[in-house]
Amino acid sequence: MKLNTDFPQGKIIKIQGNCLVLKGNDIDTDRIIPARFLKCVSFENLGEQVFADDRKELKGNHPFDDSNNKGASILIVNGNFGCGSSREHAPQALMRWGIRGLIGESFAEIFYGNCLALGIPCVTASKINLEEIQSAIEKKASDKYIIDLEKETFQNYNNEWKVSIEVGPKQMLISGQWDATSQLISNHHKLLKLHDQLPYLENFNN
């Protein structure tokens, strides 16, 4: 499977694409990316190993192996997704597989923060809405959907559900402030100006 390496950048207001449903509560980070893959020196190839043990156990019947889900960019989960250890490898692996947004009933706090640092929104939906969303996607996996962070909706051409995202993360995503690297690059001239004004740096350079 060719993995999506077009990673998030800048302002993130809408996430559009096909969806992948992964049912089950309390899916932890060790299942998302097993501990043996934490020894890698870079995150580059983690996408190929996402849910490695679960996929091996299900012998090709895991949602991440289903050809209908190839290229999906929105992952639909249930409650307390990403619990367990704080490993940042879990959202890194999902991102390198191609996931750009998640919808669930709830997310583990550290996993949520690690996703935000990568520009991957984790939005929540009520249990009733989530069941309807999962059912609609399972009936027709080929449909494309949109997560609209400003409107806090999840929709396609004939369905719309209310979703939620915390105010702070929402503002960071839609303003682009989540992306520290881009923020540094775009403010390069300000950094140079500040550098020139710092007396201890001047003394150090001399």
N, C-alpha and C positions, 0 to 999 in steps of 0.2 A: 504494500500500500504506500503510495506517495503521500508524505506528510506535509502539512501546511507550515511553511517557514516564514510566512508574512506576518511578523509579530506586531502587536498593537503599538501605536505611536500617537503622541499628541492628544487632542481632544477626542473623547469617546462619548458620543451622544446616542447612537443607535448601533445595535449589533443585528445583522441580518444573515440568515442562512437556514440550512436544514437543521433538524433537531435530532438528538439521540436520547432515548429514555433509558435510564439506569435505575431500576427500582430497588428499594431497600433502605432501611434506617441504619444509622450508625456505621456507615461505610467509612473505615478509617484510612489514614494515610499509608499504612503498611500494605493495605490491599491496593491502593492507588498505585504505589510504586514500592515493591518489596525492598527490605532493608539491604539486601546484597548489592543493589544498584546504587547505594549511597556512596560507594567507593569510587565512583567515576570522577575524573578530574574536570569534566565539563558537563553541562546539561544537554549537550548537542543531540545525543542519540536516545535520550530518555523517552521520547514519544513512542518509539517502537516497543518499549517495555511497559507501558502503562497497563495496569491490571494484569501483569504477566502471569501470576499464579492462578488467578481466577480464570483467565482465558485458557490456560493449559488444562485446568481441571474440567472445564466445560467443553473442551475439544472442538473449538471453532463455533460454539453456540453462544458465546458471549456477545452482548450488544456491540462491543468494540471490534468484533470480528465479522459482524453482519454486513454483507455487501450493500444493503439498503442504507446503511448509516455512513458509508464512505463519504468523506468530505463534510460531515456535520460540523457545525461550529458552535451550536448551543446545546449544552448538556442539561437535561431535566432530571433532577434527583429528588430524594425525599428529605427526611429529617436528620439533623446533626451530621451532615455530610462533611468529611474531612476531619473527623475527630481523631484522637490518638496523639502521636508524636508531632512535634512542631516542624518536621522536615519541609523545607521549601522545595524539595525535589518533587513533591506531589503536584502543586500547581504548575511547576516547570514542565513536568511530563505531560500534563493535560494540554498545556499551551502548545507544546511541540507536536502533539498529536493533531492539533487543529482547533481545540476548544477556545472560544473567544468570549463566552458568557455562560453563566450558570443560573438556573432557576431551581429553587428548592424550598422546602418548608422551613428549614433552618440550617445554619452552617456553624462549624466550630470556629471560635473566635480567631485563633492564630491562622488557621487555613484561610479564613476570610481576609485577614490582613495581608497574607502572602500573595493572595490573588490580586488584591488591590494594587500592590506594589508592582505587579506585572501588567496592570491595565485590564484585568479580567473582572468584570462586574459579577458579583454574587447577589442576585435579587431574590426576594422571597415572595411566596404566594400562599394563600390560605390552603388548608388541606383540601377543601372542596374544589377550589379552582385548580389546584395541582392535579387532582384526580381527573378533572375534565381535560386539562392540557395533555396529560399523558395518554388518555384515551384517544383524543383527537389525533395526536402524532402517531400513535400505534396503528390507527386505521389508515393513515396515508402519510408515510414517512417522506414522500417526495415533496410535500408542501414546504414552502419557505415561510419563515416567521421573522418578526422583528421585535426585539426588545428596545423600547423607547425609554431611555433613562429620564428624560425631561418630563414626559407625560406619565411615566411609571405605568406603562401598559405593555402587554405582550399580545401580538396579534398577527393574523394573516389576512387574506382577502375577505373572509366572511366570519371570523371569530375575533373577539377581543376580551382579554381578562385583565383585571387589576393586579399589578405587582407592586412591590415596595422596595425601596433602597434607603439606607440611612442618609440623613442630610449631609453629613461630612463627606463620606465617600462619594456620594452623588456629585457634590460640588467639585471635588478633586478630579473626577473623571470627565465631567462635561467642560471643565476649564482647562484640562490638560495638566493640572498641578501634580497628578499622580506620577508623571513621567519626569523624574529628577534629572535624568541625562539631558533630555530636550530642554528643560528649564535652564540648566547650566549653559548649554550651547546658545540658546536664544538671548541670554543675559551676559554673554561673554564680555561685551564692552563695559558693562557695569562692574564686572569682576575685576577687569584690568584697571579701571578707574579707582576702585577701592584698594586694590593692590598698591597703586602708586601713592595712596594717601596714608598707608600704614607705616609709621616711623620705624617700628622695629624691623620691618622687612627691608627698609632702606639701609639701616645700620648693618643688617645681616649681609646684604649684597655687597656692601663696602668692606 
